[in-house]
Amino acid sequence: MTLFRNAMIYDRATRMFRRADMLEKDGVILAVGTFPEPDGAEVVDLTGAYLVPGLVDVHTHGHSGFDFNTAQENAYDTMMRDYALAGTTSVMPTLASDTFPHLIASAEAIRRQTGASRGKASFIGLHLEGRYLSPVRRGAHAAELLANPDAAEFDDLRKAYPGAPLHVSLAPELPGADGYIRRAVDGGATVGVAHSDADFETAEHAVSLGASSFTHTFNAMRPVHHREPGDAIAALLTDSAYAEFIADGEHLHPAMLRLAVKTKPADKLVLITDSMEATGMPDGQYAIAGQPVVVKNGRATSPDGKLAGSTLTLFRAVCNVMKFCSLPLETVIPFATSNPAEMVGAGDVCGSLEIGKRCDFLVLRDKYEPVLEAVYAGGVPVV
């Protein structure tokens, strides 16, 4: 049992910091506020530091030289530690396009690692971003690996990854998409519109069927046109749906982020990294789901020059949005914590510093120009 004293703790309800203490036991928050010191508790005096919930990345393909499509069992500890060191304590491993048997095998491997961890990031679910994508908007995904949505395949995916949150990104204009969305939602999964050439009406129809988010909004979508608004505008105007954004300054011009912040409800904005295996690594030759990627000056591209994921960290994305949109930290925090957690159905275990949730948090000394001083995962410092 650990008592964290004398901190400025971020409160999701008020979107403000308040002076409080926090008590954890076995990695779970027991109390937040003012209360007597429990007998036998280890005391950590944070001397007025700002405590931010551990960041939640629901769209990331890899880190530290490893890709979730191909990672072996011995890679996961390194990845989970390095995610946490960078401030991301909850991760939804994301699989890019691959053959269906390989996707199932990867899902089963990730399932074995899913669950609460202490001193490193935890895997909170699985995100399938691949296979059911538009050839016109495939980005760096290999054309020969794409397929139309098949509801029967969802059943196989759910068997490979039962129970925990499951998120599937797909193009809703493809044949079979309507049936897949219905089957996935009925099966307890969440669905995002992704890599899509859908018009506005088709995107809205997908939401009416149960799709609840838009994957890396503006990227791999139909370009905005005043007579043909497309799925990107649907992402901004559909108040009930979440919208993901990659805030690295490469995938989106800062003005597009400012537009999103002015348009979307604050509880539906989600920051992601779309990071690939070169994150945290030097420039060089890498891959995403087996497809070659060149990283130069931190920018990841396929051989034909298309952006191929990013080397962004979620903490850097938070700082970028503060700068690009002239927003305070208090406003931006939910974009990378509670919003993504709620989007995929993991809000009961992570995303805020509340009783019953994992004791994952970042320690900051300055809320105006944030720098990570320490990260705790499951109440234990990440080292």
Stockholm file with secondary structure:
# STOCKHOLM 1.0

chainA/1-383         MTLFRNAMIYDRATRMFRRADMLEKDGVILAVGTFPEPDGAEVVDLTGAYLVPGLVDVHTHGHSGFDFNTAQENAYDTMMRDYALAGTTSVMPTLASDTFPHLIASAEAIRRQTGASRGKASFIGLHLEGRYLSPVRRGAHAAELLANPDAAEFDDLRKAYPGAPLHVSLAPELPGADGYIRRAVDGGATVGVAHSDADFETAEHAVSLGASSFTHTFNAMRPVHHREPGDAIAALLTDSAYAEFIADGEHLHPAMLRLAVKTKPADKLVLITDSMEATGMPDGQYAIAGQPVVVKNGRATSPDGKLAGSTLTLFRAVCNVMKFCSLPLETVIPFATSNPAEMVGAGDVCGSLEIGKRCDFLVLRDKYEPVLEAVYAGGVPVV
#=GR chainA/1-383 SS CEEEEEEEEEETTTTEEEEEEEEEETTEEEEEESCCCCTTCEEEECTTCEEEECEEEEEECEETTEETTTCCGGGHHHHHHHHHHTTEEEEEEEECSCCHHHHHHHHHHHHTTBBCCSSSCEECCEEEESSSCCGGGCTTSCGGGCCCCCHHHHHHHHHHSCSSCEEEEECTTSTTHHHHHHHHHHTTCEEEECSBCCCHHHHHHHHHHTCCEETTTTTTBCCCCSSCCHHHHHHHHCTTSEEEEECSSSSSCHHHHHHHHHHSCGGGEEEECCBCTTTTSCSEEEEETTEEEEEETTEEECTTSCBCCBCCCHHHHHHHHHHHHTCCHHHHGGGGTHHHHHHHTCTTTSSSCCTTSBCCEEEESCSSSCCEEEEEETTEECC
#=GC SS_cons         CEEEEEEEEEETTTTEEEEEEEEEETTEEEEEESCCCCTTCEEEECTTCEEEECEEEEEECEETTEETTTCCGGGHHHHHHHHHHTTEEEEEEEECSCCHHHHHHHHHHHHTTBBCCSSSCEECCEEEESSSCCGGGCTTSCGGGCCCCCHHHHHHHHHHSCSSCEEEEECTTSTTHHHHHHHHHHTTCEEEECSBCCCHHHHHHHHHHTCCEETTTTTTBCCCCSSCCHHHHHHHHCTTSEEEEECSSSSSCHHHHHHHHHHSCGGGEEEECCBCTTTTSCSEEEEETTEEEEEETTEEECTTSCBCCBCCCHHHHHHHHHHHHTCCHHHHGGGGTHHHHHHHTCTTTSSSCCTTSBCCEEEESCSSSCCEEEEEETTEECC
//
